């Protein structure tokens, strides 16, 4: 084995010497030039992408300022609050959702432009990064309609549940929660595939399981509420008629 390694080493040395004789370059240059070239490529790539990131950040910043200013002038958030839909988006504001999407898309697109400038390089990380940026931009574009569907569905669900809660029925609060949950569920069924990028069959199976758990939870809540309400009703009736009950028991004892 040692002889084989020695022969291989000698062959490599001979090849280097042959290249040196042909090119006239020192042996150090033969090793150093590719390394320096790769290093320069990496520095240029990092600098270009950094500049692209800063530009994208500033562009996204000004776009979002314009969106927020327009929202304030149009009183979009105030109108949502006046309709009782403040918590429809689970604590998020409509303007927040829009601006976060803008931040992500503009900045990633800018970074992608930086990658494209140095795309001609053979540096592996540059090509890998370009592919990742392209895929992420495509993902953001795919989920944009899904975000709109979910937002509109949650607003509608909250509006309906608010109207149901305003009723004086015993279970109006629980029915309102159920309506909100069912509408939100169907919105997720329609859009979760684009969010996760999973096949439709897998999403359908997952959502069926979630729906079953959700319905069982609702049933348990209603049963518990009904049981507690019935217990309180019986206790109040017993306290109200305590004297009559005691007299009835005393009369039974005398008999």
N, C-alpha and C positions, 0 to 999 in steps of 0.2 A: 504493500500500500504506500509506503514512504517513497519508493522509487517512482510510483505513478504520480504522486503529488509533486515530486521534484521535477519530473519531466514536464508536467503541466506548467509549473512555475517558469521553467526555462523557456518553454514555448511562448508564454506571455511576455517575458523579458525580451525575447527575440523579436516578437511582433512590435513591441514599443520601440526597440532600437531601429527596426525597419522603417516604422513611421517617421522616426526622428531623422533617419538618413534621407527619406524621400522629401519630407517637408522642410528639413533643416531647422526645425524648432527644438528647443530644449525639452527634455523629458518632463520637467515641472510644468511647462506650458500645456502639454498634452493633457495633463490631469486637471490643471487649474482653469483653463478656458471654459469648459462646460459648467464647472461649478460656479464661476463668476457670472456666466451668462444666465444660469438659473436664478442666482441671487438677485441680479439686476431685474429680471422678469418679475420676480416676487415683489420687489420694492415698488416697481412701477404699478403692478396690479393693486397692491395695498393702497398706494397713494391715490390712484384713480378711483378706486371704490370708496375710499374715505371722502374724497371730494364729492363724488356722486351722492353719498349718504347725506352730507351737509346740505347740498343743494336740494335734495328731496325733502329733507326735514324742514327747510325754510319754505319750500313751496307748499307742503302740507300744512304748515303753520298758518300761512296766509289764507289758504283755501278754507280751513276750519274757522278762522276768524270771520271770514265772509259769511260762512254758514251760520255761525252763532249770532252774528249781527242781524242777518236776515230773519232768523228765528225769533229774536227779541222784537224786531220791528213788527213782524207779523203776529206776535204774541201766541206762537204755537204752543209753547209749554203752558202758558196761562190758560189757554182754551182747554187743554187736556186736563188741567187741574179743576177748572170750572165744571167739567163734565163728570168729575169724580173718578177719573181714570189715572190718577197719579201713580198708583201701585200696580197698574195693569202689566207692566213689563218687569215685574219681580224686582223692583227697586231701581231699575235702570231708567234713564230718561231717553226720549227719542233722539234728542240732539247728541247725546253721548254715543249712542249706537252708530249714528251716521258718521260722526267725527272719528271714532276709532277705526271704522272701515276705511275712511279716507287716509288716515295716518298710515295704516298698514299698506294700502295699495300704492300710494304715491311713493313712499320710502322704498318699498321693495322694487317698484318699477325703476326708480332712480339707481338703485344698486344694480339692477339688471342691465341698465344702460352702461354702468361702469364696467361690468363684466364683458359686455359686448365690445367695448373699445379694445380690450386686451384679448378678445376671443381668438385671434390668430395665433396666440402663443401656444406652445406645446406643454405649458406648465399644467400638470394634471388637476390641481385644485381649482384652476380658473374654469376649466371645462365642467368640472363637477359642480362648482358653484353656479354656473350659468344654467345648468339643467335644473338645479334646485329652485332657483329664482323663477324660471319659466313655469315649473309645476305649481309653485305657490301662487303666482299671479293667476294661473288658470283656476286654481282652487277658489281664490277670492272672487273671481268673476262668476263661478258656478254657484257660490253660496249667496250671492247678492239677492237674487229673486227669492230664495228660501227665507232670508232674513225679513224681506218685505212681507211674505206670507205669514210668518210667525208673528210679526209685530201687529199686522192688521187683525189676525185671528185673536190675539190676546186682548186687543182693544175691544173687539166685538164681544168676546166672552165676558170681559169685565163690565161692559155696559149692560149686558143681559143680566148678569148676576146681581148688579146693583139694583136693577128694577125688581128682581125677585126678592131681594133682601128687604125692600121697602114694604112688602106685603106683611100681614100680621099672622100668617100661618105658623103653626107650631114648628114645622121643619123648614121654613123659608130660608134660614141661614145655611142649613146643610144642603138643601137643594141648590142654592146659589153656588156653593163651593163645588158641588157635583157638576153643574153646568160648565163652570169655568174650567174644571179639570178635563171634562170630556172634549170641549172645543180645543183646549191646548193639546190634548192627546192627538186628535186628528190632524192638527197643524204639524205636530212632530212627525206623525206617520208620513205625511206628504213631503216633508223636507229633510228628514234625518239622513236619508240616503246621500244627499249632496253634502251634508255636513261631515259624515263619516267616510264617504266614498265606498261604502259597502254595497254588495249586491242586494237587490230588492227582497229576495226570499229571506235572507238573514235579518234584514231590518224588520220584515213583517213578523217573523218569529219572536224577535226581541220585543217588539211593541205589543204583541199579544200577551207575553208574559207580564210586561209592565201594566197593561190594562187589567189583567186578572188581579194582580197585587193591589192596584188602585181601587178596583171595585170591592175587593174584600175589606180593604181599609175603610172605605166609605160605609160599607154595611156594618162594620164593627163600631164605627163612630155613631151611626144612627141608632144602633141597638143600645149602645151605652147611654146615649142621650135620652132615649126613650125610657130605659130602665131607671135612670136617675130621676127623670121627670116624674115617672109613675111613683117612685118611692117618696119623693117630696110631696106629691099630691096626697098619697095615703097618710103620710105623717101629719100634714096640715089638717086633713079631715078628722083624724083621730084626736088631735089637740083641740080642735074646735068643739068636738062632741064628747070630750072626756067625761064631763059630769053625767051625761046621759048614759054613757057606757058603764060607768061605775054603778049608777043606780040599777041598771039592768042586771049587772053581775050580783049585786046585793039581793035583789029580788029572787034571782035564781037560787041563791044560797038559802033563803028563807023557805022556799018551796021544798 
